[in-house]
C-alpha cells in the first residue's frame, strides 16, 4: 500500500504525523511525507516539499484585513475556529496544486492529512481514493475540518469527508472520546537530534524544562524572560530550550539548543511552555506538571483544558513569578493528575495498532 501523509508546512503540524507514518513504513507500506520545513530527522521517512508557496503570515494579514474583529479575537485566543478556518482555508490554496502533482506521480492508495491540511482531502477527492483525518491538536479534529472546509476561500472546492478520523487527545482531557473516531496514543516526537547526557538523568535539584513556540508572532507567550527573572528565588534548575537570550543567566538557569524534548521530559520535575498542543501532550505523556501561558490561536483553549484536568495551570507570560514556580514544583495534586493522564495515554492503542485500520480502507 502506498500512503501519502500531508501536513501544513509547519513543524508543529508535521511532527505529530511522523510516528504513524513510521509505523506504516515499518509495517511494509510505501510512505511519503508531503509538507515543508522538515527537521533534520523524520525517522528516515521519504519527504516531498510542497510548501514553496506557503506563507502563513501573508495569509494572516489578508484574513485580518477582511475580518478585523475575528483577528482581534484570535490574538487573545477567543476566536474559536472562525479565524483558523479562514486562515488555513486560504493557506491551503497554494498546497493543492503541488500536492496534486505529487499524487499524480506517486499514485497513493490512501491520503492521511492533519486537520489544517485540507489540501489532502481535496486531492483525495479528485483521485477518488480514501482519506484519513489524523488529529494533531487538542481541538477536535472534526471541528477544525469543518472550520477550514467551510471557509469562504474553500467553498468552491468539492471536499469529501474523510473515511476515518484518528483522535489522539486523551478522553479525560476533553470529557469523553471523540464520537466516531479511532483512538491512538499520542507519541511525542520533536524532530530528533542530539541531547546532552546530563539531561538524560535527574539532576541534583528539581529540573524544570522551559520551552517556547517554534513560531514567532504577536502574543506568542514566551515564558522565558519571566522565568529567568524569578529563577534565583527558587531552589531548582531551569533549562531553557532554544532561548532568545543565552548569556548573563542566573547560576541555576542553563540554556540548550534544540533538543528532543520527548527524551528529556521523563527526567524533568516540571515543564513550562507556551500552551502548544504538542507541548501539552508531551508533558502529559511524561506525567509531569505543567505551567503554561495562554495566548493567540488555540493556546488559551489548550491551557484551560489542561487546567480543568488538574495537570497544570496557566499564568500570563509576563506575570510568572517565584510563587508560580514554587507551586509548580510543590503542588502534589498537579503531579498526581499528570501521572493519571500519563497512565491513560499509555493504555491507548499505539500507532502500530492503528495501521490495520488504514489497511482496511484500501483492502476492504
Order of alpha helices (4+ residues) and beta strands (2+ residues): beta-alpha-beta-beta-alpha-alpha-alpha-beta-alpha-beta-alpha-beta-alpha-beta-beta-alpha-beta-beta-alpha-beta-alpha-beta-alpha-beta-alpha-alpha-alpha
